[in-house]
C-alpha cells in the first residue's frame, strides 16, 4: 500500500512541496521512508532535490540525484526485467486529485531517452519539469 501511494506521485515530486499541487500529510508521511532510504543509498540530499525543483532550465547533471531518482523507482517496483520504467503502472497508481495534472505533465514525455535507468529518469524529470514547472515535484 505504501509503495502504491508513494509512486502516485513520482515522480520524482518534492516532499517539501514547492509545487502548486498540494500533497496530503498522510501521503507525505507514507513516502518519507522511501525518500529517506533513497537519500541514504544515493548520497543525494534534500538540498539537491530542492535545487533541481526550483532551478530554471535543465540544471547541471547530478550523478547522486540521478541515483536517487533510480532508487525511488526501484523501491516502488516500477522497473521491469529489462530495466525500463513501467510508466503505465505509474499512471494507474495516480490518485484522482493528481491524475489530470500528472497526465498533462507527462503527455510529451512518454518515450524515455537515455542509456541507463538513471539517465532515463533524469531525462523524464527534466521533461516533466519543462512541461509544467508550476506543478512539478519530486518525492
KAWOCOR-V360530 format. One record per backbone hydrogen bond with DSSP energy under -0.5 kcal/mol. NH is the residue of the N-H (numbers start at 1). CO is the residue of the C=O. If there is no record, write none. Layout:
nh co
NH CO
NH CO
//
This chain:
nh co
5 1
6 2
7 3
8 4
9 6
10 7
11 12
13 9
13 138
17 14
20 134
23 21
28 24
29 25
30 26
31 27
32 28
33 29
35 31
36 32
37 33
38 34
39 35
40 36
41 37
42 38
43 39
49 45
50 46
51 47
52 48
53 49
54 50
55 51
66 62
67 63
68 64
69 65
70 66
71 67
72 68
73 69
74 70
75 71
76 72
77 74
78 73
80 84
83 80
86 78
87 85
90 86
91 87
92 88
93 89
93 90
94 90
94 91
98 95
99 95
100 96
102 98
103 99
104 100
105 101
106 102
107 103
109 106
112 110
120 116
121 117
122 118
123 119
124 120
125 121
126 122
127 123
128 124
129 125
130 126
131 127
132 128
135 132
136 132
//
